[in-house]
Amino acid sequence: MKLQGLVMSAQELDTALHLLQSLVIGLATVNLCVGIYTLASRRVPRWLPRRARTCDHKKYGQAQILVFVWIILLILPPFLGWGPIVRILCLFVGIGVMIAGIWLSHSRKQRPSPSSARAERM
């Protein structure tokens, strides 16, 4: 009787894990949408913090898309039940994508603020 309870518990945990993975994929899609919007409109969305809005829109958009790819490469292989070799390959590619995203997000060139641009002209 207890063994059957453990099996049901494992099934419930598996279902919860799949729901959490689906939630993470959904949240990663927000990064993809922000990245595409930033690249298409050539500006960072206004609802983001001021520090993000002063960044170069190209690098910011590319960094957001790379964050999406990194999350998908970490979540998708176990979610789909792919083999261990494919999982390891996706892990290494994901690490490379993560490093590229961090590099883009930290190397983004900040645009000068209007007040500093006025001070330079005077």
Residue pairs with C-beta under 8 A, 6 or more apart in sequence:
18 79
21 75
21 78
21 79
24 71
24 75
25 71
25 72
25 75
25 76
25 79
28 67
28 68
28 71
28 72
28 75
29 68
31 64
31 65
31 67
31 68
31 71
32 64
32 65
32 68
34 45
34 48
34 61
34 64
35 60
35 61
35 62
35 63
35 64
35 65
35 67
35 68
36 61
36 65
37 45
37 61
38 44
38 45
38 57
38 60
38 61
38 64
39 57
39 58
39 61
39 62
39 65
41 57
42 57
43 57
44 52
44 53
44 55
44 57
44 60
45 53
46 53
52 60
54 110
54 111
54 113
55 108
55 109
55 110
55 111
56 108
56 109
56 110
56 111
59 104
59 105
59 107
59 108
59 109
60 104
60 105
60 108
62 104
63 101
63 102
63 104
63 105
63 108
66 97
66 98
66 100
66 101
66 104
67 98
67 101
69 94
69 97
70 94
70 97
70 98
70 101
73 90
73 91
73 93
73 94
73 97
74 90
74 91
74 94
76 90
77 86
77 87
77 90
78 87
82 90
112 120
